Amino acid sequence: MAELQAKHGITAMAGSASPLTTHVLNTATGVPGANMTLSLHRQDPLTSAWSLITTGITNADGRCPGLITTQMFTSGVYRLHFDTAQYWQSMEETCFYPYVEIVFTINDPGKKHHVPLLLSRFSYSTYRGS
Amino acid sequence: MMESCTLTTHVMNSVDGVPAARVALSLHRLEPPLMVWSLLSLGTTDEDGRCSGLAAREELGPGTYKLRFETGSYWESRGQTSLHPYVEVVFSISDHHQRIHLPLLMTRFSYSIYTGS
């Protein structure tokens, strides 16, 4: 099952809580960043190649449950890709950043990791949340 | 004649409240039609955390660009770990851009990017 998910980049689904979560916030308007498509990737430590783990879309609260299972969440380098320009475009606005990719290292997969994205048309920030 | 855009950056270490000096960085452009990244220039921040001349020998016309900061190496050189092995910022330059200033504020566990003047 874990291999299938890795091979086919299964769409994020609700289920038992993902150890990795995100939260998109639109800091320009002070609302959650809803309906933003995103994807999670992991880097192969030997080849440095990226493979797709999950694709998803943020809900009305700017969150995307079911990013990864506990089994699949091993130590390594991950990348969260957010389709930011598309998001702003759907509101008929431009964005300076066509997409945002946040690359982070997980050394302690037993702990929950929260990777928020605070975004406006001209700025963004991320931090290790809880 | 098309005016090219100048690009500057400024990296700040928000933990220690100092400029982040000697951070290696690179500027890339997405080249159609294959949509591959080509390396335009390399740079390192000075003692004030600034790096100018990134576009000195290049025409920064409209297009999609990527600025990559070797932030992991910076923290490592200070004997510290960090959450993000590097920071890559992908941005669009359009016809009306003349000057782009892209500061990066960072700690070991966070960073923020904005475009300012």
gemmi code that builds the backbone of each chain (N, CA, C; Angstrom):
import gemmi

chains = {
    "A": [
        ("MET", (0.862, -1.215, 0.000), (0.000, 0.000, 0.000), (0.886, 1.248, 0.000)),
        ("ALA", (1.921, 1.192, 0.845), (2.829, 2.342, 0.932), (3.541, 2.549, -0.402)),
        ("GLU", (3.929, 1.407, -1.036), (4.622, 1.524, -2.332), (3.696, 2.045, -3.413)),
        ("LEU", (2.438, 1.581, -3.371), (1.450, 2.055, -4.340), (1.283, 3.566, -4.244)),
        ("GLN", (1.178, 4.020, -3.015), (0.984, 5.458, -2.816), (2.186, 6.217, -3.365)),
        ("ALA", (3.363, 5.665, -3.150), (4.579, 6.335, -3.611), (4.628, 6.356, -5.127)),
        ("LYS", (4.268, 5.228, -5.754), (4.341, 5.117, -7.213), (3.351, 6.026, -7.897)),
        ("HIS", (2.140, 6.069, -7.396), (1.088, 6.751, -8.139), (0.715, 8.115, -7.583)),
        ("GLY", (1.444, 8.575, -6.575), (1.164, 9.918, -6.047), (-0.294, 10.086, -5.722)),
        ("ILE", (-0.775, 9.253, -4.878), (-2.198, 9.234, -4.541), (-2.636, 10.563, -3.957)),
        ("THR", (-3.823, 10.970, -4.355), (-4.413, 12.216, -3.879), (-4.619, 12.156, -2.372)),
        ("ALA", (-4.338, 13.258, -1.737), (-4.469, 13.336, -0.288), (-5.873, 12.973, 0.146)),
        ("MET", (-5.984, 12.157, 1.133), (-7.316, 11.771, 1.599), (-7.358, 11.853, 3.112)),
        ("ALA", (-8.515, 12.126, 3.597), (-8.699, 12.174, 5.054), (-8.589, 10.761, 5.571)),
        ("GLY", (-8.104, 10.606, 6.748), (-7.932, 9.269, 7.286), (-7.272, 9.472, 8.627)),
        ("SER", (-6.458, 8.550, 9.080), (-5.790, 8.815, 10.348), (-4.793, 9.950, 10.124)),
        ("ALA", (-4.652, 10.767, 11.127), (-3.967, 12.047, 10.966), (-2.574, 11.923, 10.381)),
        ("SER", (-2.291, 12.761, 9.405), (-0.976, 12.800, 8.784), (0.013, 13.408, 9.777)),
        ("PRO", (1.229, 12.839, 9.878), (2.246, 13.425, 10.751), (2.796, 14.742, 10.196)),
        ("LEU", (2.495, 15.005, 8.911), (2.934, 16.237, 8.276), (1.698, 17.037, 7.865)),
        ("THR", (1.613, 18.258, 8.303), (0.460, 19.088, 7.951), (0.933, 20.436, 7.420)),
        ("THR", (0.018, 21.107, 6.728), (0.309, 22.444, 6.238), (-0.898, 23.325, 6.490)),
        ("HIS", (-0.735, 24.619, 6.327), (-1.840, 25.553, 6.523), (-1.497, 26.779, 5.704)),
        ("VAL", (-2.333, 27.071, 4.725), (-2.068, 28.234, 3.884), (-2.929, 29.404, 4.349)),
        ("LEU", (-2.274, 30.529, 4.568), (-2.984, 31.728, 5.014), (-2.716, 32.863, 4.047)),
        ("ASN", (-3.762, 33.507, 3.628), (-3.676, 34.655, 2.740), (-3.539, 35.892, 3.622)),
        ("THR", (-2.314, 36.396, 3.724), (-2.063, 37.497, 4.661), (-2.539, 38.839, 4.106)),
        ("ALA", (-2.818, 38.867, 2.809), (-3.309, 40.112, 2.211), (-4.745, 40.384, 2.644)),
        ("THR", (-5.537, 39.324, 2.659), (-6.953, 39.510, 2.987), (-7.320, 38.963, 4.361)),
        ("GLY", (-6.362, 38.306, 5.018), (-6.632, 37.811, 6.366), (-7.598, 36.642, 6.411)),
        ("VAL", (-7.521, 35.788, 5.391), (-8.387, 34.598, 5.359), (-7.535, 33.375, 5.043)),
        ("PRO", (-8.047, 32.176, 5.306), (-7.299, 30.982, 4.897), (-7.158, 30.943, 3.379)),
        ("GLY", (-6.059, 30.341, 2.915), (-5.860, 30.189, 1.479), (-6.558, 28.926, 1.016)),
        ("ALA", (-7.786, 29.041, 0.625), (-8.594, 27.876, 0.247), (-8.435, 27.562, -1.240)),
        ("ASN", (-8.664, 26.298, -1.587), (-8.630, 25.836, -2.980), (-7.304, 26.077, -3.676)),
        ("MET", (-6.228, 25.928, -2.951), (-4.907, 26.020, -3.564), (-4.386, 24.599, -3.776)),
        ("THR", (-3.974, 24.287, -4.994), (-3.438, 22.942, -5.241), (-1.988, 22.895, -4.761)),
        ("LEU", (-1.623, 21.728, -4.271), (-0.273, 21.552, -3.757), (0.164, 20.104, -3.951)),
        ("SER", (1.461, 19.867, -3.766), (1.956, 18.498, -3.858), (3.128, 18.314, -2.906)),
        ("LEU", (3.297, 17.081, -2.461), (4.384, 16.721, -1.555), (5.316, 15.761, -2.289)),
        ("HIS", (6.607, 16.010, -2.173), (7.611, 15.187, -2.846), (8.687, 14.819, -1.840)),
        ("ARG", (9.355, 13.709, -2.107), (10.512, 13.341, -1.276), (11.710, 13.132, -2.185)),
        ("GLN", (12.871, 13.498, -1.682), (14.085, 13.363, -2.478), (14.774, 12.049, -2.162)),
        ("ASP", (15.165, 11.322, -3.189), (15.902, 10.072, -3.007), (17.315, 10.430, -2.533)),
        ("PRO", (17.740, 9.891, -1.377), (19.047, 10.284, -0.836), (20.226, 9.868, -1.717)),
        ("LEU", (20.032, 8.809, -2.533), (21.144, 8.329, -3.361), (21.218, 9.073, -4.698)),
        ("THR", (20.058, 9.222, -5.350), (20.067, 9.798, -6.691), (19.742, 11.287, -6.709)),
        ("SER", (19.245, 11.813, -5.591), (18.769, 13.197, -5.500), (17.541, 13.468, -6.358)),
        ("ALA", (16.961, 12.436, -6.927), (15.754, 12.624, -7.736), (14.552, 12.807, -6.811)),
        ("TRP", (13.601, 13.631, -7.257), (12.388, 13.889, -6.480), (11.287, 12.934, -6.945)),
        ("SER", (10.561, 12.391, -5.989), (9.381, 11.614, -6.397), (8.146, 12.144, -5.697)),
        ("LEU", (7.057, 12.107, -6.441), (5.783, 12.630, -5.954), (5.168, 11.675, -4.952)),
        ("ILE", (4.758, 12.205, -3.806), (4.084, 11.391, -2.800), (2.573, 11.613, -2.843)),
        ("THR", (2.184, 12.876, -2.826), (0.745, 13.196, -2.784), (0.453, 14.477, -3.535)),
        ("THR", (-0.738, 14.547, -4.098), (-1.233, 15.837, -4.575), (-2.482, 16.149, -3.765)),
        ("GLY", (-2.787, 17.422, -3.630), (-3.966, 17.771, -2.844), (-4.399, 19.192, -3.135)),
        ("ILE", (-5.444, 19.588, -2.422), (-5.963, 20.946, -2.570), (-6.417, 21.408, -1.191)),
        ("THR", (-6.135, 22.643, -0.864), (-6.491, 23.096, 0.485), (-8.001, 23.248, 0.609)),
        ("ASN", (-8.503, 22.966, 1.802), (-9.937, 23.097, 2.059), (-10.275, 24.542, 2.444)),
        ("ALA", (-11.500, 24.771, 2.859), (-11.942, 26.130, 3.179), (-11.137, 26.745, 4.321)),
        ("ASP", (-10.519, 25.904, 5.115), (-9.713, 26.383, 6.246), (-8.232, 26.514, 5.863)),
        ("GLY", (-7.935, 26.314, 4.564), (-6.549, 26.436, 4.110), (-5.680, 25.240, 4.461)),
        ("ARG", (-6.313, 24.155, 4.881), (-5.552, 22.962, 5.284), (-5.724, 21.831, 4.269)),
        ("CYS", (-4.844, 20.867, 4.333), (-4.917, 19.719, 3.437), (-4.598, 18.454, 4.221)),
        ("PRO", (-5.627, 17.847, 4.816), (-5.393, 16.632, 5.590), (-4.928, 15.480, 4.722)),
        ("GLY", (-4.323, 14.501, 5.335), (-3.962, 13.283, 4.615), (-2.776, 13.421, 3.682)),
        ("LEU", (-1.822, 14.257, 4.023), (-0.667, 14.447, 3.140), (0.203, 13.198, 3.037)),
        ("ILE", (0.374, 12.521, 4.154), (1.252, 11.340, 4.148), (0.876, 10.447, 5.320)),
        ("THR", (1.156, 9.164, 5.196), (0.871, 8.254, 6.314), (2.091, 8.183, 7.228)),
        ("THR", (1.853, 7.742, 8.446), (2.944, 7.598, 9.416), (4.017, 6.650, 8.887)),
        ("GLN", (3.548, 5.556, 8.240), (4.483, 4.561, 7.673), (5.419, 5.178, 6.655)),
        ("MET", (4.852, 6.023, 5.795), (5.641, 6.585, 4.699), (6.521, 7.749, 5.142)),
        ("PHE", (6.211, 8.312, 6.296), (6.920, 9.513, 6.735), (8.239, 9.143, 7.408)),
        ("THR", (9.254, 8.916, 6.577), (10.567, 8.532, 7.082), (11.490, 9.749, 7.043)),
        ("SER", (12.646, 9.620, 7.657), (13.628, 10.721, 7.623), (14.013, 11.002, 6.184)),
        ("GLY", (14.268, 12.243, 5.886), (14.676, 12.575, 4.526), (14.402, 14.025, 4.210)),
        ("VAL", (14.610, 14.364, 2.960), (14.374, 15.732, 2.486), (13.071, 15.744, 1.691)),
        ("TYR", (12.168, 16.633, 2.064), (10.850, 16.732, 1.448), (10.670, 18.095, 0.808)),
        ("ARG", (9.688, 18.154, -0.081), (9.371, 19.419, -0.741), (7.857, 19.556, -0.830)),
        ("LEU", (7.363, 20.681, -0.388), (5.944, 21.000, -0.562), (5.867, 22.069, -1.654)),
        ("HIS", (5.086, 21.798, -2.673), (4.934, 22.703, -3.802), (3.535, 23.289, -3.764)),
        ("PHE", (3.430, 24.593, -3.796), (2.127, 25.277, -3.735), (1.915, 26.056, -5.028)),
        ("ASP", (0.778, 25.857, -5.660), (0.472, 26.578, -6.913), (-0.102, 27.961, -6.605)),
        ("THR", (0.794, 28.846, -6.233), (0.383, 30.163, -5.756), (-0.178, 31.074, -6.857)),
        ("ALA", (0.460, 31.108, -8.028), (-0.030, 32.010, -9.090), (-1.423, 31.613, -9.542)),
        ("GLN", (-1.645, 30.308, -9.618), (-2.957, 29.787, -10.016), (-4.011, 30.227, -9.010)),
        ("TYR", (-3.624, 30.173, -7.745), (-4.522, 30.558, -6.655), (-4.948, 32.024, -6.800)),
        ("TRP", (-3.960, 32.902, -7.022), (-4.288, 34.326, -7.166), (-5.053, 34.589, -8.465)),
        ("GLN", (-4.690, 33.851, -9.495), (-5.345, 33.984, -10.796), (-6.836, 33.684, -10.679)),
        ("SER", (-7.170, 32.712, -9.839), (-8.587, 32.351, -9.676), (-9.358, 33.495, -9.027)),
        ("MET", (-8.623, 34.442, -8.450), (-9.262, 35.625, -7.872), (-8.959, 36.847, -8.738)),
        ("GLU", (-8.514, 36.563, -9.968), (-8.207, 37.596, -10.950), (-7.127, 38.563, -10.502)),
        ("GLU", (-6.130, 38.005, -9.850), (-4.984, 38.810, -9.422), (-3.709, 38.124, -9.906)),
        ("THR", (-2.660, 38.906, -10.031), (-1.375, 38.309, -10.386), (-0.605, 38.016, -9.099)),
        ("CYS", (0.435, 37.243, -9.228), (1.290, 36.934, -8.080), (2.736, 36.976, -8.556)),
        ("PHE", (3.598, 37.562, -7.760), (5.006, 37.674, -8.135), (5.667, 36.298, -8.208)),
        ("TYR", (5.121, 35.338, -7.467), (5.711, 34.004, -7.384), (4.837, 32.992, -8.124)),
        ("PRO", (5.281, 32.441, -9.246), (4.457, 31.468, -9.986), (4.089, 30.269, -9.121)),
        ("TYR", (5.001, 29.849, -8.279), (4.719, 28.802, -7.304), (5.698, 28.974, -6.153)),
        ("VAL", (5.387, 28.323, -5.060), (6.281, 28.347, -3.904), (6.669, 26.912, -3.604)),
        ("GLU", (7.941, 26.674, -3.464), (8.399, 25.347, -3.039), (9.180, 25.501, -1.754)),
        ("ILE", (8.778, 24.746, -0.773), (9.473, 24.771, 0.511), (10.138, 23.414, 0.694)),
        ("VAL", (11.449, 23.428, 0.788), (12.224, 22.199, 0.952), (12.656, 22.120, 2.408)),
        ("PHE", (12.408, 20.969, 3.030), (12.750, 20.854, 4.442), (13.276, 19.460, 4.754)),
        ("THR", (14.078, 19.379, 5.808), (14.705, 18.124, 6.217), (13.988, 17.569, 7.438)),
        ("ILE", (13.643, 16.311, 7.388), (13.009, 15.633, 8.521), (14.005, 14.655, 9.123)),
        ("ASN", (14.417, 14.914, 10.341), (15.325, 14.014, 11.050), (14.610, 13.240, 12.139)),
        ("ASP", (13.435, 13.727, 12.484), (12.679, 13.146, 13.588), (11.248, 12.849, 13.149)),
        ("PRO", (11.078, 11.838, 12.273), (9.760, 11.564, 11.707), (8.725, 11.116, 12.729)),
        ("GLY", (9.181, 10.766, 13.932), (8.237, 10.378, 14.975), (7.441, 11.551, 15.505)),
        ("LYS", (7.936, 12.751, 15.264), (7.241, 13.958, 15.744), (6.364, 14.519, 14.643)),
        ("LYS", (5.321, 15.235, 15.034), (4.478, 15.905, 14.051), (5.219, 17.141, 13.522)),
        ("HIS", (5.051, 17.370, 12.239), (5.655, 18.548, 11.616), (4.590, 19.364, 10.920)),
        ("HIS", (4.615, 20.656, 11.161), (3.616, 21.546, 10.580), (4.346, 22.604, 9.764)),
        ("VAL", (4.023, 22.680, 8.479), (4.702, 23.610, 7.573), (3.684, 24.604, 7.024)),
        ("PRO", (3.506, 25.729, 7.707), (2.520, 26.706, 7.225), (3.102, 27.572, 6.120)),
        ("LEU", (2.219, 28.159, 5.327), (2.621, 29.122, 4.312), (1.748, 30.357, 4.460)),
        ("LEU", (2.384, 31.468, 4.774), (1.669, 32.744, 4.878), (1.990, 33.499, 3.612)),
        ("LEU", (0.975, 33.910, 2.894), (1.196, 34.374, 1.527), (0.413, 35.622, 1.177)),
        ("SER", (1.085, 36.523, 0.477), (0.381, 37.639, -0.162), (0.826, 37.601, -1.615)),
        ("ARG", (0.468, 38.581, -2.401), (0.866, 38.558, -3.812), (2.362, 38.814, -3.976)),
        ("PHE", (2.965, 39.475, -2.985), (4.369, 39.869, -3.131), (5.281, 39.351, -2.021)),
        ("SER", (4.752, 38.522, -1.135), (5.596, 38.027, -0.050), (5.096, 36.687, 0.439)),
        ("TYR", (5.969, 35.915, 1.063), (5.517, 34.701, 1.731), (6.483, 34.333, 2.822)),
        ("SER", (5.997, 33.587, 3.765), (6.873, 33.108, 4.818), (6.422, 31.746, 5.294)),
        ("THR", (7.354, 31.029, 5.860), (7.099, 29.699, 6.382), (7.928, 29.507, 7.636)),
        ("TYR", (7.470, 28.632, 8.494), (8.214, 28.387, 9.723), (7.888, 26.989, 10.200)),
        ("ARG", (8.642, 26.497, 11.152), (8.327, 25.196, 11.735), (7.259, 25.411, 12.782)),
        ("GLY", (6.065, 24.929, 12.468), (4.949, 25.147, 13.376), (4.690, 23.923, 14.213)),
        ("SER", (3.637, 23.986, 14.970), (3.262, 22.821, 15.777), (1.750, 22.638, 15.740)),
    ],
    "B": [
        ("MET", (14.943, 49.866, -27.493), (15.799, 48.864, -26.838), (15.194, 48.492, -25.496)),
        ("MET", (15.158, 47.218, -25.219), (14.535, 46.765, -23.968), (15.441, 47.101, -22.785)),
        ("GLU", (14.850, 47.729, -21.795), (15.586, 48.026, -20.562), (15.666, 46.767, -19.738)),
        ("SER", (16.865, 46.432, -19.254), (16.878, 45.238, -18.421), (16.677, 45.630, -16.966)),
        ("CYS", (16.267, 44.680, -16.196), (15.892, 44.885, -14.809), (17.113, 44.606, -13.938)),
        ("THR", (17.294, 45.380, -12.886), (18.371, 45.051, -11.940), (17.790, 44.258, -10.784)),
        ("LEU", (18.599, 43.400, -10.221), (18.146, 42.533, -9.137), (19.126, 42.612, -7.981)),
        ("THR", (18.622, 42.888, -6.803), (19.461, 42.872, -5.605), (18.759, 42.051, -4.540)),
        ("THR", (19.555, 41.591, -3.579), (18.971, 40.860, -2.464), (19.664, 41.280, -1.177)),
        ("HIS", (19.113, 40.852, -0.056), (19.662, 41.194, 1.260), (19.247, 40.070, 2.186)),
        ("VAL", (20.206, 39.365, 2.731), (19.873, 38.235, 3.594), (20.117, 38.606, 5.051)),
        ("MET", (19.115, 38.399, 5.873), (19.203, 38.761, 7.282), (19.049, 37.534, 8.166)),
        ("ASN", (19.892, 37.415, 9.144), (19.815, 36.364, 10.160), (18.973, 36.939, 11.296)),
        ("SER", (17.725, 36.521, 11.330), (16.794, 37.092, 12.306), (16.966, 36.518, 13.704)),
        ("VAL", (17.766, 35.478, 13.843), (18.001, 34.896, 15.174), (18.946, 35.803, 15.946)),
        ("ASP", (20.052, 36.128, 15.273), (21.094, 36.923, 15.911), (20.947, 38.408, 15.627)),
        ("GLY", (19.996, 38.732, 14.747), (19.775, 40.144, 14.432), (20.949, 40.772, 13.709)),
        ("VAL", (21.531, 39.993, 12.780), (22.686, 40.479, 12.009), (22.485, 40.152, 10.539)),
        ("PRO", (23.197, 40.867, 9.674), (23.150, 40.472, 8.264), (23.781, 39.093, 8.122)),
        ("ALA", (23.298, 38.313, 7.185), (23.867, 36.986, 6.945), (24.947, 37.141, 5.886)),
        ("ALA", (26.182, 37.099, 6.337), (27.307, 37.294, 5.421), (27.750, 35.956, 4.841)),
        ("ARG", (28.341, 36.034, 3.683), (28.918, 34.865, 3.008), (27.905, 33.747, 2.744)),
        ("VAL", (26.705, 34.146, 2.381), (25.726, 33.149, 1.938), (25.873, 33.027, 0.428)),
        ("ALA", (26.138, 31.816, -0.040), (26.272, 31.599, -1.482), (24.894, 31.615, -2.105)),
        ("LEU", (24.805, 32.200, -3.277), (23.522, 32.187, -3.968), (23.718, 32.116, -5.485)),
        ("SER", (22.648, 31.742, -6.168), (22.715, 31.604, -7.621), (21.398, 32.047, -8.241)),
        ("LEU", (21.512, 32.627, -9.428), (20.334, 33.092, -10.160), (20.175, 32.250, -11.414)),
        ("HIS", (18.943, 31.803, -11.663), (18.654, 30.935, -12.796), (17.464, 31.494, -13.571)),
        ("ARG", (17.393, 31.147, -14.829), (16.230, 31.535, -15.644), (15.641, 30.297, -16.285)),
        ("LEU", (14.326, 30.267, -16.348), (13.630, 29.152, -16.983), (13.608, 29.397, -18.483)),
        ("GLU", (14.200, 28.493, -19.244), (14.357, 28.711, -20.689), (13.337, 27.929, -21.490)),
        ("PRO", (12.479, 28.662, -22.207), (11.601, 27.943, -23.135), (12.423, 27.491, -24.327)),
        ("PRO", (11.990, 26.548, -25.156), (10.726, 25.848, -25.017), (10.809, 24.614, -24.114)),
        ("LEU", (12.040, 24.185, -23.769), (12.170, 22.961, -22.980), (11.833, 23.165, -21.509)),
        ("MET", (11.779, 24.430, -21.081), (11.487, 24.737, -19.675), (12.508, 24.096, -18.742)),
        ("VAL", (13.773, 24.362, -19.038), (14.835, 23.934, -18.122), (15.462, 25.190, -17.524)),
        ("TRP", (16.020, 25.025, -16.339), (16.664, 26.150, -15.653), (18.088, 26.310, -16.172)),
        ("SER", (18.447, 27.526, -16.517), (19.844, 27.754, -16.864), (20.439, 28.724, -15.848)),
        ("LEU", (21.674, 28.428, -15.446), (22.367, 29.232, -14.443), (22.844, 30.529, -15.070)),
        ("LEU", (22.458, 31.666, -14.490), (22.859, 32.964, -15.022), (24.059, 33.525, -14.273)),
        ("SER", (24.024, 33.467, -12.958), (25.149, 33.997, -12.192), (25.202, 33.426, -10.786)),
        ("LEU", (26.390, 33.530, -10.212), (26.627, 33.091, -8.841), (27.027, 34.306, -8.020)),
        ("GLY", (26.770, 34.235, -6.743), (27.192, 35.356, -5.905), (27.310, 34.914, -4.461)),
        ("THR", (27.810, 35.805, -3.626), (27.907, 35.548, -2.191), (27.549, 36.851, -1.498)),
        ("THR", (26.820, 36.762, -0.416), (26.483, 38.013, 0.281), (27.732, 38.564, 0.962)),
        ("ASP", (27.809, 39.883, 1.022), (28.947, 40.536, 1.675), (28.693, 40.652, 3.180)),
        ("GLU", (29.531, 41.393, 3.879), (29.391, 41.528, 5.331), (28.075, 42.164, 5.736)),
        ("ASP", (27.480, 42.880, 4.824), (26.190, 43.520, 5.101), (25.018, 42.645, 4.633)),
        ("GLY", (25.325, 41.406, 4.226), (24.265, 40.497, 3.780), (23.714, 40.814, 2.408)),
        ("ARG", (24.398, 41.697, 1.702), (23.878, 42.111, 0.396), (24.659, 41.477, -0.747)),
        ("CYS", (23.980, 41.371, -1.873), (24.644, 40.880, -3.071), (24.083, 41.645, -4.249)),
        ("SER", (24.911, 42.455, -4.852), (24.458, 43.186, -6.034), (25.187, 42.594, -7.228)),
        ("GLY", (24.899, 43.102, -8.378), (25.593, 42.626, -9.571), (25.188, 41.242, -10.014)),
        ("LEU", (24.073, 40.751, -9.513), (23.615, 39.432, -9.941), (23.240, 39.428, -11.409)),
        ("ALA", (22.802, 40.590, -11.861), (22.370, 40.672, -13.255), (23.326, 41.517, -14.064)),
        ("ALA", (24.544, 41.699, -13.522), (25.491, 42.611, -14.171), (25.716, 42.315, -15.641)),
        ("ARG", (25.954, 41.056, -15.933), (26.275, 40.731, -17.327), (25.107, 40.107, -18.073)),
        ("GLU", (23.971, 40.141, -17.451), (22.806, 39.501, -18.074), (21.691, 40.498, -18.289)),
        ("GLU", (20.930, 40.257, -19.295), (19.714, 41.028, -19.491), (18.602, 40.305, -18.758)),
        ("LEU", (18.061, 40.948, -17.732), (16.937, 40.311, -17.047), (15.638, 40.789, -17.678)),
        ("GLY", (15.322, 40.198, -18.800), (14.062, 40.529, -19.469), (12.923, 39.777, -18.829)),
        ("PRO", (11.710, 39.978, -19.352), (10.553, 39.265, -18.811), (10.770, 37.762, -18.838)),
        ("GLY", (10.322, 37.097, -17.796), (10.479, 35.644, -17.740), (10.355, 35.151, -16.323)),
        ("THR", (10.641, 33.870, -16.162), (10.564, 33.224, -14.850), (11.973, 32.955, -14.358)),
        ("TYR", (12.257, 33.396, -13.146), (13.599, 33.309, -12.584), (13.569, 32.586, -11.250)),
        ("LYS", (14.738, 32.093, -10.854), (14.852, 31.434, -9.563), (16.123, 31.928, -8.874)),
        ("LEU", (15.975, 32.331, -7.631), (17.123, 32.727, -6.825), (17.267, 31.664, -5.739)),
        ("ARG", (18.426, 31.055, -5.686), (18.645, 29.985, -4.720), (19.679, 30.437, -3.703)),
        ("PHE", (19.350, 30.304, -2.437), (20.223, 30.703, -1.334), (20.705, 29.443, -0.628)),
        ("GLU", (21.991, 29.304, -0.437), (22.538, 28.125, 0.259), (22.485, 28.380, 1.778)),
        ("THR", (21.273, 28.401, 2.281), (21.052, 28.733, 3.691), (21.516, 27.616, 4.627)),
        ("GLY", (21.324, 26.359, 4.200), (21.758, 25.221, 5.029), (23.247, 25.306, 5.310)),
        ("SER", (24.024, 25.631, 4.271), (25.480, 25.752, 4.414), (25.834, 26.893, 5.356)),
        ("TYR", (25.052, 27.966, 5.294), (25.295, 29.117, 6.180), (25.167, 28.701, 7.647)),
        ("TRP", (24.075, 28.024, 7.970), (23.866, 27.616, 9.372), (24.905, 26.584, 9.789)),
        ("GLU", (25.258, 25.721, 8.853), (26.268, 24.692, 9.118), (27.610, 25.320, 9.465)),
        ("SER", (27.926, 26.410, 8.742), (29.214, 27.073, 8.984), (29.241, 27.727, 10.364)),
        ("ARG", (28.049, 27.863, 10.949), (27.956, 28.404, 12.312), (27.767, 27.274, 13.320)),
        ("GLY", (27.971, 26.033, 12.837), (27.854, 24.870, 13.711), (26.427, 24.550, 14.112)),
        ("GLN", (25.474, 24.935, 13.245), (24.069, 24.703, 13.596), (23.333, 23.970, 12.493)),
        ("THR", (22.267, 23.264, 12.884), (21.415, 22.610, 11.898), (20.301, 23.589, 11.508)),
        ("SER", (19.626, 23.263, 10.446), (18.479, 24.087, 10.049), (17.423, 23.201, 9.407)),
        ("LEU", (16.211, 23.703, 9.393), (15.094, 22.928, 8.842), (15.154, 22.880, 7.314)),
        ("HIS", (15.543, 23.985, 6.705), (15.520, 24.092, 5.250), (16.930, 23.961, 4.700)),
        ("PRO", (17.229, 22.930, 3.906), (18.594, 22.774, 3.387), (19.011, 23.929, 2.457)),
        ("TYR", (18.057, 24.543, 1.812), (18.303, 25.721, 0.986), (16.971, 26.417, 0.768)),
        ("VAL", (17.029, 27.616, 0.245), (15.800, 28.348, -0.074), (15.840, 28.694, -1.549)),
        ("GLU", (14.810, 28.319, -2.258), (14.690, 28.708, -3.666), (13.441, 29.554, -3.826)),
        ("VAL", (13.614, 30.709, -4.430), (12.476, 31.597, -4.668), (12.291, 31.723, -6.164)),
        ("VAL", (11.120, 31.354, -6.652), (10.820, 31.448, -8.083), (9.909, 32.652, -8.282)),
        ("PHE", (10.292, 33.541, -9.193), (9.505, 34.761, -9.374), (9.426, 35.154, -10.849)),
        ("SER", (8.463, 36.009, -11.150), (8.236, 36.441, -12.540), (8.666, 37.879, -12.731)),
        ("ILE", (9.478, 38.121, -13.730), (9.815, 39.497, -14.109), (8.944, 39.846, -15.305)),
        ("SER", (8.266, 40.976, -15.205), (7.432, 41.385, -16.334), (7.997, 42.673, -16.923)),
        ("ASP", (7.385, 43.080, -17.990), (7.845, 44.254, -18.744), (8.057, 45.494, -17.899)),
        ("HIS", (7.209, 45.683, -16.896), (7.261, 46.953, -16.174), (8.269, 46.985, -15.039)),
        ("HIS", (8.918, 45.841, -14.776), (9.887, 45.823, -13.681), (11.182, 46.504, -14.087)),
        ("GLN", (11.666, 47.406, -13.276), (12.957, 48.049, -13.516), (13.973, 47.588, -12.484)),
        ("ARG", (13.523, 47.557, -11.244), (14.388, 47.165, -10.132), (13.640, 46.159, -9.283)),
        ("ILE", (14.288, 45.053, -8.991), (13.669, 44.114, -8.054), (14.607, 43.911, -6.876)),
        ("HIS", (14.081, 44.104, -5.683), (14.850, 43.871, -4.461), (14.143, 42.753, -3.710)),
        ("LEU", (14.848, 41.685, -3.477), (14.250, 40.484, -2.916), (14.976, 40.090, -1.625)),
        ("PRO", (14.600, 40.687, -0.502), (15.265, 40.356, 0.761), (14.777, 39.027, 1.327)),
        ("LEU", (15.653, 38.346, 2.023), (15.334, 37.082, 2.686), (15.657, 37.237, 4.167)),
        ("LEU", (14.648, 37.014, 4.994), (14.859, 37.041, 6.445), (14.794, 35.605, 6.911)),
        ("MET", (15.746, 35.171, 7.713), (15.694, 33.759, 8.088), (16.161, 33.484, 9.506)),
        ("THR", (15.632, 32.382, 10.024), (16.135, 31.804, 11.273), (16.473, 30.367, 10.914)),
        ("ARG", (16.818, 29.557, 11.872), (17.119, 28.152, 11.589), (15.857, 27.384, 11.202)),
        ("PHE", (14.701, 27.878, 11.607), (13.461, 27.128, 11.377), (12.406, 27.883, 10.587)),
        ("SER", (12.781, 29.023, 10.025), (11.773, 29.809, 9.298), (12.444, 30.711, 8.296)),
        ("TYR", (11.684, 31.176, 7.332), (12.192, 32.242, 6.473), (11.043, 33.008, 5.866)),
        ("SER", (11.327, 34.216, 5.501), (10.326, 34.991, 4.785), (10.983, 35.797, 3.684)),
        ("ILE", (10.234, 35.918, 2.626), (10.671, 36.575, 1.387), (9.666, 37.656, 1.084)),
        ("TYR", (10.139, 38.781, 0.668), (9.179, 39.769, 0.172), (9.868, 40.561, -0.910)),
        ("THR", (9.083, 41.223, -1.703), (9.710, 42.080, -2.682), (9.425, 43.511, -2.261)),
        ("GLY", (10.527, 44.256, -2.150), (10.396, 45.614, -1.647), (11.165, 46.557, -2.535)),
        ("SER", (11.483, 47.688, -2.012), (12.201, 48.653, -2.843), (13.618, 48.844, -2.322)),
    ],
}
model = gemmi.Model(1)
for chain_id, residues in chains.items():
    chain = gemmi.Chain(chain_id)
    for i, (resn, *xyz) in enumerate(residues, 1):
        res = gemmi.Residue()
        res.name, res.seqid = resn, gemmi.SeqId(i, " ")
        for name, pos in zip(("N", "CA", "C"), xyz):
            atom = gemmi.Atom()
            atom.name, atom.element = name, gemmi.Element(name[0])
            atom.pos, atom.b_iso = gemmi.Position(*pos), 0.0
            res.add_atom(atom)
        chain.add_residue(res)
    model.add_chain(chain)
structure = gemmi.Structure()
structure.add_model(model)
structure.setup_entities()
